[in-house]
Amino acid sequence: MVQLAVPCPLDRPGQGGPRQAQADQQDRFIKVVEDAAGKAEDTDNELQVVKIRHERTANIRKLLPSLHVRDWTGTVDDVSTTLGGDSAVLTLSLTDDIKVGTWNNGLSDFEDHTLIDVDSPLYDKLADLSNGDDVTFSGKFVRDPDSGIGEQSLMDISGMTTPTFTFKFTSLKKN
């Protein structure tokens, strides 16, 4: 019996298969964010910072049109619960300055639904994690109607230099 190999859509010739493709995608995302951070740090004009943020968003949207990612890696920065423990909060560091995470309270999360429900299998996996653990995760960046991609900073410059992108996790495993 002859078996035909069906190429995985994430495989790219010479790129090492789907895991390497995901790592390359994550590296490109980090480069887009870091390049924009460097530009934002070089100006003291808030209007320029906003323009740079729009450019960064456009570049992220080109890289991740659906905003979905699979098998990215990060380090647990915060694993906790909302007040009352009804939902889990998770923030992962991609670099020292770039993070992805759920909202940390139900009011902020009202429309995005990023918090992890206590009855979900993902909540059970989080119970075995500690800050500093390395993980592989999948999910989706939250789309923001104003800025294109959700980011949780209160000030434009912080959102450029030390962003926490709002993220809905769909899977996670400890490395």
N, C-alpha and C positions, 0 to 999 in steps of 0.2 A: 504494500500500500504506500502510495506517494503522498506526502503531506506538503501542502503549499504554505509557505510563510506569508502571512498577511501583515503588511507593515502597520505599525501603530502610528496614528496621526501625529503623535508627539515625537516620533523618531525623525531625526534629521540626519542625512548621510554624514558620516564622519563626526557626529556629535555625541556618540555614546549612548543613545537610546533615550527613553522617556524621562528617566530620573535626571540625566544630564540636561535635557531640554528644560526641565523645571528649574534646575539650579541656575541655568543661564538666564532664564526669565527673571528669577529673583535677583540675580546680580545686575541685570539691566534696570530693574525697578530701583534698586538701591542707588545705582549710578545716576538715574534721572533725579531722584530726590536729593542726593548729595550735591550734584551740579547746581541745582536750583538753590540749595542752602548756601552754597558758596557765593552765588550771585547776590542773594538777599543780604548776606553779611557784608558785602562790599558797598552797600548803599545805605544812606540814612534817610532816604526819601520813601515814606510809607506808600505813596502811589506807585513807585517802582516795585516795591515788595508785592503789591497786589498784582501788578502785571506779570511779575515772575511767577507768582502762584498760579495764574491762569495758564502760563506757558507750561508749568510743571504738570498741571492737570491735563492739558491737551496731550502732552507726551505720555503720561500714564495711560490715558484712554486709548492712545494708539497702540501701546504695548499690551494693554489688557482691555480689549473692547467690551468684553462681558463682565469685567471686574472679578471674574472667578480665578482662583489659583488652586493648584493641587500639588501636594507634596513639597511645600516650602518648609524651611527649617527656621527655628527661632529658639530663644531661651526664655523661660518663664520669668517674667518681671513681677507679676502680681497674680496670685490666684487667691480669691477671697469670695465673700458673699455680699449680697446687698443687705441692707438693714432688715432683719427678720429671717434671713437665710433662705428666702424663697427662690433665689436665683444665684447662679455663680457669675463672678466677674473674672475675666481673664485678659491679661495684657502680656504680649510677647515682644521681646526685643529682637529686631533683625540685625541691628548694629547698636552701638552705644547711644546713638541719637535718634534712631528710627524705630518706631513701635507700631504694632497693630493690636487692637483690643476691642472688647465689648465696651459699652457704656458702663458706668459704675453705679447707676441708680435707675429706677423704673421711670422716673419722670423724663429724664433725658432720652431714655430708650423707647418712649411711648410709640413712636412711628417706625423705628428701625428694627426692633425685636432682636437685638443682638445678645441680650442676657441669656444665660444657659439655664433652662428650667431644671428644677430639682429632680423631676421624674425622667429626665432624658438620660440615655446611655452615656452621653458626653459628660454629664455631671459626675457620673460614677468614675470616669477616667480621670477627671480633674482632682478627685479626692485623693488620688495616689501621687499627685505632683507637689513639688516644693519650688520655691523661688530658686532660680539657678539651673533647673533641669532643662536639658536640651530636648526639643520635641520636633516632630514632623507634623505639619498641619495642612488642612485644606479648608476652603470656604470662599467667601465673597466679600470684597470691599463694598461698603455701603455707598450707594449713589446719593449725592446731595444735589438738590435742584438748583442751588445757587452757585456752588463752587465745583460741581461735577463729581467730586469724591469726598466722602465724609472725613473730617479731621476735627479733633476735639479741643484744640488750643483756643484760648480766649483772645489771644493777640496774634495778628498776622505774622509778625516776625517769629514768634515761637512756633507757629504752625509751619514755618519754613525751615527753621534750624533744628528743632527737636519735635517733629510731628508725631502724633499718635493717630494713626488712621483708624477710623471706625470699621470694625470687621465682624462679620457673622461667621463663626466657626461651624463647620459641618463634620469634620473629623480631626482627631488628634491622637498621636501616639508618642510615648516617651521613647527616646533613642537610647 
